[in-house]
Amino acid sequence: MRWWRTGVAVWAVWVVVRGPAVAAEPARTHDIEAEDYFSLGVIAECALAPDGRHIAYTEVRWGGADEKRTSDLWVVEVATQTRTRLTFERVGATAPTWSPDGRYIYFTGKYKRAGEEKPPWNGKVQVWRVSAAGGEPLAMTRVSDGVGQFELSRDGRKLLYTKSVQHFDDDAFKALREKHDDLEYGHGLTELSEVWALDVEGWTEKKVVDEKRVVREMKLSPDGKRLAMITTADDQLITHEGWSRLDVYDLETQKATELTGPDWRKDHPTPYGWLEGPAWADDGQALAVGVYYDGYPSELYLAEENGGQWTLRKLARPAGVMVSDFGVCQWWPGSRDLCFVGEERGRTRVYCLPELRGGGQGKTRVLTPGDFVVHAFDLPDRPGPLAIIRSSTTETGDIYLAQESGVLQRVTKINPQMDTWKLPQISIVSWKGAQGDAVEGILELPPEYKPGDGPLPMVVELHGGPTDATRYHMQFWIYGRTTLPAKGYALLSPNYRGSTGYGDEFLTDLVGHENNIEIEDILTGVDAMVERGVADPQRVGVIGWSNGGLLVNCILTHTDRFHAASSGAGIVDMVLQWGSEDTPGHVINYMQGLPWEAPEAYRKASAIFALDKITTPTLIHVGGADERCPPAHSKALYRALHRYLKVPAELVVYPDEGHGLLVRKNRLAKMEWDLAWFERYLLNKADETGAP
């Protein structure tokens, strides 16, 4: 569905969409094309109203060819599935938050009016409030450069928000930095954070926190007197991965207590852990936080206060379950039961760690059993079902209400066009990988493929991370899923060594063994698909992005069995990667040291020293402004293959794009290039001149 408007006077108009009537399932007659990808909406966040009768959510949609996806705010009535759209400006709505009385929804968004230079109409992020029934949003903040995060007190009377303030280090070069403040510096110029409080009724503001630090996340205590903050000394991402800390700031005394002291990380598997998602229990005496690592299992920590003193301990995870780094943890109302999204064997579910008090911990409960993927959840304010965003092998993400018994009530259906699509056949397959250990993957087959039809051209899709996994659900994606099976390919997505959801040992086995053990896991998966008659050994390709791109580059130096490859945002040199990416702790963890401490490890893990072994035609993609996997890697790979080794290769650079392609026309180009490349080198289709 496309929304059109003229001018800016659209505030008095909103759209109500009734829930679909029950009807016979339509016939699946539509062959999926790359352009269909851009018809899909995505639900990013959801928030239950205090009475549980409505759910606010943000829906992400594509704009024109030169535009990125952006989100608007909606609300759905649970009983009738009636949806009401609340914003129409492609405002990038995020963080929907209900007022305690359920009348209003607060959110962040950007509104830009022609000729306006002053906030809130200058296109900067502000906090807005809109009636749950629809109408004109009201700007709650008017900060010239925009706000960061916000928190609404439980009584609805106080709104806290962050804003940035430019700070120059007071050193010998301060004057030069101030004189040339339009340049970028490695250090010395930082956007620090201030926290301001708005009296919602009196419309007065005051600064409440100025700690000369960067506030990455904050959470207001239930009584509104204390603020949990994840902070760093500067605004560089490298600082967050190893030097972030958790503070509790007393808004009355204006004093901060650091809960994660300088020795806290000493017993961690690596000092480079990311702190995320602080969450207060209702009694205000317990605070949970997640710590996420590259290469090691994520963990949940609990801080408890007793007599003004805080203790911090790691919580026990259920056997075989990883804490997912999406879906912030929440406390069940009025309890010491902590809920989080956990990952197990390609599924993600909501789990609950009960009775977290005084060092104790009860038996874990699964709140959303089933073979599907939960992307996010929100708990009710009173006993009742929780709201989840979930997808399955036949559906993209929609909102459901979930009873602990496992009973689900569907609330939204934002992509009804999919009812006529011919969907890929998705299953879980397993085989023996490196060292004879079991490895799983997701296999997608063309919609109308039947056993006995014979082997197919197969593309192996390698997920990024590598501390991540390919999950058991339908994913229409620019990296091959759905796109390639719709064109007649089998698609195998191995959850190779280092993937999440298969136990701690399976995850950490990759540390110190990149470009080795996971390569064997992948290649034995190809062998298994050939032996089972799924894959034609003469028509096997490989595709990946980020760490998947790294693996494409590496695996091509091990074997010539692949007949076509697509390497996206890949790397070839671990030393260059450590020195140039924005999160170098990732490399340090896997190499088990800095370049001068473990030079041989860096060499073994780098494909650049064996590029002469590559004979596979390789398509190379990269964002021109990618800080995570800088373009120098892709350019080096292309130079080696095209200029020196005379291997068929193409380099596609997407100007101004970062690590993920965000502009619509660039995503379409990526998919069309991949399809054309595999057609040429796997299906041996002739070009317009008739040449093979």
C-alpha positions as CSV (number, residue, x, y, z in Angstrom):
1,M,0.0,0.0,0.0
2,R,1.3,3.4,-0.9
3,W,0.3,6.6,0.9
4,W,-0.1,9.9,-1.0
5,R,-0.6,13.4,0.4
6,T,-0.4,16.9,-0.8
7,G,1.0,19.8,1.2
8,V,1.5,19.5,5.0
9,A,-2.0,20.0,6.4
10,V,-2.8,16.4,6.9
11,W,-3.0,16.3,10.7
12,A,-6.8,16.0,10.9
13,V,-6.8,12.9,8.7
14,W,-5.9,9.4,9.8
15,V,-6.5,5.9,8.5
16,V,-8.4,3.1,10.1
17,V,-8.0,-0.4,8.7
18,R,-10.4,-3.1,9.8
19,G,-9.2,-6.6,10.6
20,P,-9.6,-9.1,7.7
21,A,-12.7,-11.2,7.5
22,V,-12.2,-15.0,7.7
23,A,-12.0,-16.3,4.1
24,A,-10.8,-19.2,2.1
25,E,-7.1,-19.4,1.6
26,P,-6.2,-17.9,-1.8
27,A,-4.3,-19.8,-4.4
28,R,-0.6,-19.3,-4.5
29,T,-0.1,-18.2,-8.0
30,H,2.5,-15.4,-7.8
31,D,6.1,-16.1,-8.7
32,I,8.3,-14.0,-6.4
33,E,10.4,-11.4,-8.1
34,A,13.1,-9.1,-6.6
35,E,10.8,-6.1,-6.7
36,D,8.3,-7.9,-4.4
37,Y,10.8,-7.4,-1.6
38,F,10.0,-3.7,-1.5
39,S,6.3,-4.4,-0.9
40,L,7.0,-5.8,2.5
41,G,6.3,-4.0,5.7
42,V,8.2,-4.7,8.8
43,I,7.0,-4.3,12.4
44,A,10.0,-3.1,14.4
45,E,8.6,-2.5,17.9
46,C,5.4,-3.0,19.8
47,A,4.0,-1.7,23.1
48,L,1.0,-2.9,25.0
49,A,-1.4,-0.3,26.3
50,P,-1.9,-0.2,30.1
51,D,-5.3,-1.9,29.8
52,G,-4.0,-4.5,27.3
53,R,-6.7,-3.6,24.8
54,H,-4.5,-1.8,22.2
55,I,-1.0,-2.3,21.0
56,A,1.1,0.6,19.6
57,Y,3.7,-0.4,17.0
58,T,6.1,1.0,14.4
59,E,5.8,-0.2,10.8
60,V,8.7,0.2,8.5
61,R,8.1,0.7,4.7
62,W,10.1,1.6,1.6
63,G,9.8,5.0,-0.1
64,G,11.0,5.9,-3.6
65,A,14.1,4.6,-5.5
66,D,16.5,7.0,-3.8
67,E,15.0,6.7,-0.4
68,K,15.6,4.5,2.7
69,R,13.1,2.6,4.6
70,T,11.5,4.5,7.4
71,S,8.8,3.9,10.1
72,D,5.5,5.4,11.1
73,L,3.4,4.9,14.2
74,W,0.3,2.7,14.3
75,V,-2.1,1.4,16.9
76,V,-4.2,-1.8,16.7
77,E,-7.3,-2.7,18.8
78,V,-6.7,-6.3,19.9
79,A,-10.4,-7.4,19.9
80,T,-11.3,-6.2,16.4
81,Q,-7.8,-6.0,14.8
82,T,-8.7,-2.5,13.7
83,R,-5.6,-0.6,12.9
84,T,-5.2,3.2,13.0
85,R,-2.3,4.9,11.5
86,L,-1.1,7.8,13.6
87,T,1.8,9.4,11.6
88,F,2.0,10.0,7.9
89,E,5.2,12.0,7.3
90,R,7.7,9.1,7.1
91,V,9.0,10.4,10.3
92,G,11.1,7.5,11.4
93,A,8.9,6.9,14.5
94,T,10.6,4.8,17.2
95,A,10.2,3.9,20.9
96,P,6.4,3.9,21.3
97,T,5.5,4.5,24.9
98,W,2.1,4.7,26.5
99,S,1.0,7.3,29.0
100,P,-0.2,5.7,32.2
101,D,-3.9,6.5,31.4
102,G,-3.6,5.0,27.9
103,R,-4.8,8.2,26.2
104,Y,-1.5,9.1,24.5
105,I,1.5,7.5,22.9
106,Y,4.9,9.1,23.1
107,F,7.5,8.5,20.4
108,T,10.6,9.9,18.7
109,G,10.4,11.2,15.1
110,K,11.6,13.7,12.6
111,Y,9.3,16.3,11.1
112,K,10.6,18.6,8.4
113,R,8.6,21.5,6.9
114,A,9.9,23.5,4.0
115,G,11.6,26.7,5.0
116,E,11.6,25.8,8.7
117,E,15.0,26.1,10.4
118,K,13.8,26.0,14.0
119,P,12.7,23.0,16.0
120,P,10.6,21.0,16.1
121,W,10.1,21.3,12.3
122,N,13.8,21.3,11.2
123,G,14.1,17.6,10.6
124,K,15.8,16.8,13.9
125,V,14.7,14.0,16.2
126,Q,12.2,15.2,18.9
127,V,9.9,13.5,21.3
128,W,6.2,13.7,20.3
129,R,2.9,12.8,21.8
130,V,-0.2,11.8,19.9
131,S,-3.7,10.7,20.9
132,A,-4.2,6.9,20.7
133,A,-7.4,7.8,18.8
134,G,-5.4,9.7,16.1
135,G,-4.9,13.4,15.4
136,E,-2.1,16.0,15.4
137,P,1.1,15.0,17.2
138,L,2.4,17.5,19.8
139,A,6.1,18.2,20.0
140,M,7.2,17.6,23.6
141,T,10.8,18.7,23.0
142,R,12.3,21.5,20.9
143,V,16.0,20.9,20.9
144,S,17.9,22.5,18.0
145,D,20.1,19.5,17.2
146,G,17.5,17.0,18.3
147,V,17.3,14.5,21.2
148,G,18.7,11.0,21.7
149,Q,16.6,8.8,24.0
150,F,13.7,9.5,26.3
151,E,12.1,8.0,29.4
152,L,8.6,8.7,30.7
153,S,8.0,8.4,34.4
154,R,5.4,5.8,35.5
155,D,3.1,8.6,36.7
156,G,3.4,10.3,33.4
157,R,4.4,13.6,34.9
158,K,8.1,13.7,34.0
159,L,9.8,13.2,30.6
160,L,13.5,12.7,30.6
161,Y,15.6,13.0,27.4
162,T,19.2,13.2,26.3
163,K,20.8,15.8,24.1
164,S,24.4,16.2,22.9
165,V,26.9,18.9,23.8
166,Q,30.1,19.5,22.0
167,H,33.2,19.1,24.2
168,F,36.9,19.8,23.5
169,D,39.5,18.1,25.6
170,D,41.5,20.7,27.6
171,D,45.0,19.8,26.2
172,A,47.8,21.4,24.2
173,F,45.7,21.2,20.9
174,K,42.4,22.4,22.2
175,A,42.6,25.8,20.4
176,L,43.4,24.2,17.1
177,R,40.5,21.8,17.3
178,E,38.2,24.6,18.1
179,K,39.5,26.6,15.2
180,H,39.1,23.7,12.8
181,D,36.0,22.1,14.3
182,D,34.7,21.1,10.9
183,L,37.4,18.4,10.7
184,E,37.3,14.9,12.1
185,Y,39.6,14.0,14.9
186,G,40.7,10.7,16.4
187,H,40.1,12.1,19.9
188,G,39.8,15.4,21.7
189,L,36.4,16.4,20.3
190,T,33.4,14.5,21.7
191,E,29.6,14.8,21.7
192,L,28.9,14.3,25.4
193,S,25.4,13.8,26.8
194,E,23.2,15.8,29.1
195,V,19.9,14.5,30.5
196,W,17.1,17.0,30.8
197,A,13.7,16.6,32.6
198,L,10.5,18.1,31.3
199,D,7.5,18.7,33.7
200,V,4.8,17.4,31.4
201,E,2.1,19.4,33.2
202,G,3.9,22.7,33.9
203,W,6.1,22.7,30.7
204,T,9.2,23.6,32.6
205,E,12.6,22.0,31.9
206,K,15.8,21.6,33.8
207,K,19.1,19.8,33.3
208,V,19.3,16.8,35.7
209,V,22.5,14.9,34.6
210,D,25.8,16.4,33.4
211,E,28.4,13.8,34.1
212,K,30.7,14.7,31.2
213,R,30.1,11.3,29.7
214,V,28.1,9.8,26.7
215,V,24.8,8.2,27.8
216,R,24.3,5.2,25.5
217,E,21.1,4.0,27.2
218,M,19.1,5.0,30.3
219,K,16.2,3.6,32.3
220,L,14.2,5.5,34.9
221,S,13.5,3.7,38.2
222,P,9.8,2.9,39.0
223,D,9.7,5.6,41.7
224,G,11.3,8.2,39.3
225,K,14.2,9.0,41.7
226,R,17.1,7.1,40.1
227,L,18.4,6.7,36.6
228,A,20.2,3.6,35.4
229,M,22.7,4.6,32.6
230,I,25.1,2.8,30.3
231,T,27.8,5.4,29.7
232,T,31.1,5.8,28.0
233,A,33.9,8.3,28.1
234,D,33.5,9.3,24.5
235,D,31.2,8.8,21.5
236,Q,33.4,6.3,19.6
237,L,32.0,2.9,19.1
238,I,35.3,1.3,20.1
239,T,34.8,2.7,23.6
240,H,31.4,1.1,24.0
241,E,32.7,-2.4,23.2
242,G,35.2,-2.6,26.1
243,W,35.0,0.5,28.3
244,S,31.2,1.0,28.8
245,R,29.9,1.0,32.4
246,L,26.6,0.8,34.3
247,D,25.8,3.6,36.6
248,V,22.9,4.4,38.9
249,Y,22.4,8.1,39.2
250,D,20.4,9.6,42.1
251,L,18.4,12.5,40.7
252,E,18.0,14.0,44.2
253,T,21.6,13.9,45.4
254,Q,23.0,14.2,41.9
255,K,25.5,11.4,42.6
256,A,26.4,8.4,40.5
257,T,27.2,4.9,41.7
258,E,29.2,2.8,39.3
259,L,27.9,-0.8,39.4
260,T,30.5,-2.2,37.0
261,G,33.8,-1.2,38.6
262,P,37.3,-1.5,37.0
263,D,37.7,-5.1,38.1
264,W,34.3,-6.3,36.9
265,R,35.5,-7.5,33.5
266,K,38.5,-9.5,34.8
267,D,36.5,-12.8,35.0
268,H,34.9,-12.3,31.6
269,P,36.0,-14.4,28.6
270,T,37.1,-11.2,27.0
271,P,37.2,-7.6,28.2
272,Y,35.4,-6.5,25.0
273,G,31.8,-6.9,26.0
274,W,28.9,-4.6,25.1
275,L,26.6,-3.5,27.9
276,E,22.9,-3.2,26.7
277,G,19.3,-3.0,27.9
278,P,19.2,-2.0,31.6
279,A,15.9,-2.9,33.2
280,W,14.5,-2.1,36.7
281,A,12.4,-4.6,38.7
282,D,9.1,-3.1,40.0
283,D,10.5,-2.8,43.6
284,G,13.4,-0.7,42.4
285,Q,15.9,-2.8,44.2
286,A,17.1,-4.9,41.3
287,L,18.5,-4.0,37.9
288,A,19.2,-6.3,35.1
289,V,21.6,-5.7,32.2
290,G,22.9,-7.7,29.2
291,V,26.5,-8.2,28.2
292,Y,27.1,-9.2,24.6
293,Y,30.3,-10.5,23.1
294,D,31.8,-11.4,19.8
295,G,32.8,-15.0,19.9
296,Y,31.5,-15.8,23.3
297,P,28.0,-16.4,24.8
298,S,26.1,-13.3,25.8
299,E,25.1,-13.1,29.5
300,L,22.6,-11.5,31.8
301,Y,23.8,-9.8,35.0
302,L,21.7,-8.8,38.0
303,A,22.5,-6.0,40.4
304,E,20.7,-6.0,43.7
305,E,20.6,-3.3,46.3
306,N,20.5,-4.0,50.0
307,G,21.0,-1.2,52.5
308,G,22.4,1.1,50.0
309,Q,25.0,-1.4,48.8
310,W,24.9,-3.1,45.4
311,T,26.0,-6.6,44.5
312,L,26.4,-7.8,40.9
313,R,26.1,-11.4,39.8
314,K,25.8,-13.4,36.5
315,L,22.6,-15.2,36.0
316,A,22.4,-18.9,35.0
317,R,21.2,-19.5,31.4
318,P,19.1,-22.5,30.4
319,A,21.3,-25.3,28.9
320,G,21.7,-24.8,25.2
321,V,20.0,-21.4,25.2
322,M,21.8,-18.2,24.1
323,V,20.7,-14.7,25.2
324,S,19.8,-13.0,22.0
325,D,21.1,-9.4,21.5
326,F,17.7,-8.3,20.2
327,G,14.6,-8.0,22.4
328,V,15.5,-6.1,25.6
329,C,14.9,-8.0,28.8
330,Q,11.9,-7.0,30.9
331,W,10.6,-7.9,34.4
332,W,7.3,-9.5,34.8
333,P,5.1,-6.8,36.6
334,G,5.2,-7.0,40.4
335,S,7.7,-9.8,40.5
336,R,11.4,-10.8,40.4
337,D,10.9,-12.8,37.2
338,L,13.1,-11.6,34.3
339,C,12.0,-12.2,30.7
340,F,14.4,-12.2,27.7
341,V,14.6,-13.4,24.1
342,G,16.7,-16.6,23.9
343,E,17.9,-18.5,21.0
344,E,18.1,-22.3,20.5
345,R,18.7,-24.2,17.3
346,G,17.4,-21.6,14.8
347,R,14.4,-20.6,16.9
348,T,14.1,-17.6,19.2
349,R,11.6,-17.6,22.1
350,V,10.7,-15.6,25.2
351,Y,12.2,-17.2,28.3
352,C,11.6,-16.3,32.0
353,L,14.2,-16.6,34.8
354,P,12.0,-16.6,38.0
355,E,12.6,-15.8,41.7
356,L,15.7,-13.7,41.2
357,R,16.1,-12.5,44.8
358,G,19.0,-12.7,47.3
359,G,21.2,-14.8,45.1
360,G,18.5,-17.3,44.3
361,Q,17.1,-18.3,40.9
362,G,14.2,-20.5,40.0
363,K,13.6,-22.9,37.1
364,T,13.4,-21.3,33.7
365,R,10.1,-21.1,32.0
366,V,9.4,-20.8,28.2
367,L,6.7,-18.3,27.6
368,T,6.5,-18.8,23.8
369,P,7.1,-22.5,23.0
370,G,7.0,-23.3,19.3
371,D,9.0,-23.5,16.0
372,F,9.1,-19.8,15.2
373,V,11.2,-16.7,15.7
374,V,10.3,-14.0,18.2
375,H,11.9,-10.6,17.2
376,A,10.6,-8.5,20.1
377,F,8.1,-8.6,23.0
378,D,6.3,-6.5,25.5
379,L,4.9,-7.5,28.8
380,P,1.5,-6.4,30.2
381,D,1.1,-4.1,33.2
382,R,-1.2,-6.7,34.8
383,P,-1.6,-10.5,34.5
384,G,-2.4,-11.5,30.9
385,P,-0.8,-12.4,27.6
386,L,2.4,-10.8,26.4
387,A,2.7,-9.1,22.9
388,I,5.3,-10.6,20.6
389,I,6.5,-9.9,17.1
390,R,7.0,-13.3,15.5
391,S,7.7,-14.9,12.1
392,S,7.5,-18.4,10.9
393,T,8.4,-20.4,7.8
394,T,5.3,-19.1,6.0
395,E,4.9,-15.6,7.5
396,T,7.0,-12.5,8.0
397,G,6.8,-10.7,11.4
398,D,3.4,-9.8,12.8
399,I,2.0,-9.1,16.3
400,Y,0.5,-11.9,18.3
401,L,-0.7,-12.1,21.9
402,A,0.9,-15.1,23.6
403,Q,-0.5,-17.0,26.5
404,E,2.1,-18.9,28.6
405,S,0.3,-22.1,27.6
406,G,1.5,-21.5,24.0
407,V,-1.8,-20.4,22.6
408,L,-1.4,-17.5,20.2
409,Q,-3.8,-14.8,19.0
410,R,-2.9,-13.1,15.9
411,V,-3.4,-9.3,16.0
412,T,-2.0,-7.9,12.8
413,K,-1.5,-9.0,9.2
414,I,0.5,-6.3,7.5
415,N,1.6,-8.2,4.4
416,P,-1.6,-9.8,3.0
417,Q,-0.1,-9.8,-0.5
418,M,2.0,-12.7,0.5
419,D,-1.1,-14.9,0.6
420,T,-0.7,-15.5,-3.2
421,W,3.0,-15.9,-3.2
422,K,4.7,-19.2,-4.0
423,L,6.8,-19.6,-0.9
424,P,10.1,-21.5,-0.6
425,Q,10.0,-24.9,1.1
426,I,12.0,-24.4,4.3
427,S,13.4,-27.2,6.4
428,I,16.2,-27.9,8.9
429,V,19.0,-30.2,7.7
430,S,21.9,-31.6,9.6
431,W,25.2,-33.3,8.8
432,K,28.6,-34.2,10.3
433,G,31.0,-31.2,10.2
434,A,34.5,-30.7,11.5
435,Q,35.7,-33.3,14.0
436,G,32.5,-35.3,13.3
437,D,30.3,-32.9,15.2
438,A,26.7,-32.3,14.2
439,V,26.1,-29.2,12.2
440,E,22.7,-27.8,11.2
441,G,21.5,-25.5,8.5
442,I,18.4,-24.1,6.9
443,L,17.6,-25.5,3.5
444,E,15.3,-23.6,1.1
445,L,13.9,-25.3,-2.0
446,P,11.9,-23.8,-4.9
447,P,8.1,-23.7,-4.2
448,E,7.2,-26.5,-6.6
449,Y,10.2,-28.8,-6.2
450,K,9.3,-32.4,-5.4
451,P,11.5,-35.3,-4.3
452,G,12.7,-37.1,-7.3
453,D,13.0,-34.0,-9.5
454,G,16.7,-34.4,-9.4
455,P,19.6,-32.2,-8.2
456,L,19.3,-28.4,-8.4
457,P,21.8,-25.7,-8.8
458,M,22.6,-24.7,-5.2
459,V,23.9,-21.6,-3.6
460,V,25.4,-21.7,-0.1
461,E,24.4,-18.6,1.9
462,L,26.8,-17.7,4.8
463,H,25.5,-15.6,7.6
464,G,27.4,-12.7,9.2
465,G,28.5,-12.2,12.7
466,P,29.9,-14.8,13.1
467,T,28.2,-14.6,16.5
468,D,24.8,-15.0,14.9
469,A,22.8,-17.6,13.1
470,T,20.4,-18.2,10.2
471,R,17.0,-18.8,11.8
472,Y,14.1,-21.1,11.0
473,H,11.7,-18.7,9.4
474,M,10.9,-17.1,6.1
475,Q,13.3,-14.3,5.4
476,F,13.0,-12.4,2.1
477,W,16.5,-10.9,2.1
478,I,19.0,-9.3,-0.2
479,Y,21.6,-11.9,0.6
480,G,19.8,-14.8,-1.1
481,R,17.0,-16.1,1.2
482,T,13.7,-16.4,-0.7
483,T,15.2,-14.5,-3.7
484,L,17.2,-17.5,-5.0
485,P,14.8,-20.3,-4.3
486,A,12.1,-18.3,-6.2
487,K,14.4,-18.6,-9.2
488,G,14.9,-22.3,-9.0
489,Y,17.9,-22.7,-6.8
490,A,18.4,-24.7,-3.7
491,L,19.7,-22.5,-0.9
492,L,21.7,-23.9,2.0
493,S,22.4,-21.6,5.0
494,P,24.8,-23.5,7.3
495,N,25.0,-22.6,11.0
496,Y,28.6,-23.2,11.0
497,R,31.0,-23.3,14.0
498,G,30.7,-20.1,15.9
499,S,27.0,-19.7,15.3
500,T,24.6,-19.0,18.2
501,G,22.0,-21.3,19.6
502,Y,23.9,-24.5,19.5
503,G,25.7,-24.5,22.9
504,D,28.6,-22.6,24.4
505,E,31.3,-25.0,23.1
506,F,30.0,-24.9,19.5
507,L,30.1,-21.1,19.7
508,T,33.6,-20.7,21.3
509,D,35.2,-23.4,19.1
510,L,35.7,-20.8,16.4
511,V,37.9,-18.6,18.6
512,G,41.4,-19.0,17.4
513,H,40.3,-21.1,14.4
514,E,38.8,-18.8,11.9
515,N,39.4,-19.7,8.2
516,N,39.7,-23.3,9.4
517,I,37.1,-25.2,11.4
518,E,34.0,-23.3,10.1
519,I,35.2,-23.8,6.5
520,E,35.1,-27.6,7.1
521,D,31.6,-27.3,8.6
522,I,30.4,-25.6,5.4
523,L,32.1,-27.8,2.9
524,T,30.9,-31.0,4.6
525,G,27.4,-29.5,4.3
526,V,27.8,-29.1,0.6
527,D,29.0,-32.7,0.4
528,A,25.8,-33.8,2.3
529,M,23.5,-32.0,-0.1
530,V,25.2,-33.5,-3.1
531,E,25.0,-37.0,-1.6
532,R,21.3,-36.5,-0.8
533,G,20.6,-35.5,-4.4
534,V,19.7,-32.0,-3.6
535,A,22.6,-30.2,-5.2
536,D,24.2,-30.6,-8.6
537,P,28.0,-30.7,-7.8
538,Q,28.7,-28.9,-11.1
539,R,26.4,-26.0,-10.3
540,V,27.3,-24.8,-6.7
541,G,27.7,-21.2,-5.8
542,V,28.4,-19.3,-2.6
543,I,27.2,-15.9,-1.2
544,G,27.7,-13.9,1.9
545,W,27.9,-10.5,3.5
546,S,30.0,-9.1,6.3
547,N,31.5,-12.2,8.1
548,G,29.7,-14.1,5.4
549,G,31.7,-12.1,2.8
550,L,34.9,-12.9,4.7
551,L,34.0,-16.6,4.6
552,V,33.4,-16.4,0.8
553,N,36.8,-15.0,0.4
554,C,38.4,-17.6,2.6
555,I,36.5,-20.6,1.3
556,L,37.5,-19.8,-2.3
557,T,41.2,-20.2,-1.3
558,H,40.4,-23.7,0.0
559,T,38.6,-25.2,-3.0
560,D,37.7,-24.8,-6.6
561,R,34.4,-26.6,-6.3
562,F,32.3,-23.4,-6.4
563,H,31.4,-22.2,-9.8
564,A,30.3,-18.7,-8.9
565,A,30.6,-16.5,-5.8
566,S,29.2,-13.2,-4.4
567,S,31.3,-11.6,-1.7
568,G,29.6,-8.7,0.1
569,A,31.4,-6.4,2.5
570,G,34.0,-9.1,3.0
571,I,37.5,-8.7,4.4
572,V,40.8,-10.2,3.3
573,D,43.4,-9.0,5.9
574,M,42.8,-9.3,9.6
575,V,45.5,-6.8,10.5
576,L,43.9,-4.2,8.2
577,Q,40.5,-5.1,9.7
578,W,41.8,-4.6,13.3
579,G,43.3,-1.3,12.3
580,S,40.4,0.2,10.5
581,E,37.0,-1.2,11.6
582,D,34.9,0.5,14.3
583,T,34.7,-2.5,16.6
584,P,38.3,-4.0,16.7
585,G,37.6,-6.0,19.8
586,H,35.9,-8.5,17.4
587,V,39.2,-9.2,15.7
588,I,41.2,-9.3,19.0
589,N,38.8,-11.9,20.4
590,Y,39.1,-14.3,17.5
591,M,42.8,-13.8,17.0
592,Q,43.4,-14.0,20.8
593,G,45.6,-11.0,20.9
594,L,46.7,-7.9,19.2
595,P,48.6,-8.1,15.9
596,W,52.0,-7.8,17.5
597,E,51.0,-10.4,20.1
598,A,49.6,-13.0,17.7
599,P,51.0,-12.3,14.2
600,E,50.7,-15.9,13.0
601,A,47.0,-16.1,14.0
602,Y,46.3,-13.0,12.0
603,R,48.1,-14.4,9.0
604,K,46.3,-17.8,9.1
605,A,42.9,-16.2,9.3
606,S,43.6,-13.8,6.4
607,A,42.6,-14.8,2.9
608,I,44.9,-12.2,1.3
609,F,48.0,-14.5,1.4
610,A,46.3,-17.2,-0.6
611,L,44.3,-15.2,-3.2
612,D,46.3,-16.8,-5.9
613,K,44.4,-20.1,-5.3
614,I,41.1,-18.5,-6.3
615,T,39.7,-19.6,-9.7
616,T,36.0,-19.0,-9.0
617,P,34.2,-16.1,-10.9
618,T,33.6,-13.6,-8.1
619,L,31.1,-10.7,-7.8
620,I,32.2,-8.2,-5.1
621,H,29.9,-5.7,-3.3
622,V,30.7,-3.1,-0.8
623,G,29.3,0.1,0.7
624,G,31.5,3.1,-0.1
625,A,31.3,4.4,3.4
626,D,31.4,1.1,5.3
627,E,33.2,1.5,8.6
628,R,32.6,-2.1,9.8
629,C,34.2,-3.8,6.8
630,P,36.0,-1.0,5.0
631,P,36.1,-0.9,1.2
632,A,39.8,-1.4,1.1
633,H,39.3,-5.1,1.5
634,S,36.9,-5.5,-1.4
635,K,39.1,-3.3,-3.6
636,A,42.2,-5.5,-2.8
637,L,40.2,-8.6,-3.6
638,Y,39.1,-7.2,-6.9
639,R,42.6,-5.9,-7.8
640,A,44.1,-9.4,-7.1
641,L,41.5,-11.3,-9.1
642,H,40.9,-8.9,-12.0
643,R,44.3,-7.3,-12.6
644,Y,46.8,-9.9,-11.6
645,L,45.1,-13.4,-11.6
646,K,42.7,-12.8,-14.5
647,V,39.8,-14.4,-12.7
648,P,36.4,-13.2,-13.8
649,A,35.4,-10.5,-11.2
650,E,33.2,-7.5,-10.9
651,L,33.4,-4.8,-8.2
652,V,30.2,-2.9,-7.3
653,V,30.7,0.0,-4.9
654,Y,27.5,1.6,-3.4
655,P,28.4,5.3,-2.8
656,D,27.8,6.7,0.6
657,E,26.4,3.4,1.9
658,G,27.6,2.0,5.2
659,H,27.8,-1.6,6.3
660,G,24.2,-2.4,5.4
661,L,22.7,-1.1,2.1
662,L,19.9,1.3,3.1
663,V,18.8,2.9,-0.1
664,R,16.1,1.1,-2.1
665,K,17.7,1.3,-5.5
666,N,21.0,-0.1,-4.1
667,R,19.3,-3.1,-2.6
668,L,17.5,-3.8,-5.9
669,A,20.8,-3.5,-7.7
670,K,22.5,-5.9,-5.3
671,M,19.8,-8.5,-5.9
672,E,19.8,-8.1,-9.7
673,W,23.5,-8.3,-9.9
674,D,23.5,-11.5,-7.8
675,L,20.8,-13.1,-9.9
676,A,22.6,-12.2,-13.2
677,W,25.9,-13.5,-11.9
678,F,24.6,-16.8,-10.8
679,E,22.6,-17.2,-14.0
680,R,25.8,-16.6,-16.0
681,Y,28.2,-18.8,-14.1
682,L,25.9,-21.5,-12.5
683,L,23.2,-21.8,-15.1
684,N,25.6,-21.1,-18.0
685,K,23.1,-18.8,-19.6
686,A,24.5,-16.9,-22.6
687,D,24.8,-13.1,-22.7
688,E,23.2,-11.0,-25.4
689,T,26.0,-11.8,-27.8
690,G,25.5,-15.5,-27.4
691,A,28.8,-16.0,-25.6
692,P,28.6,-18.5,-22.6
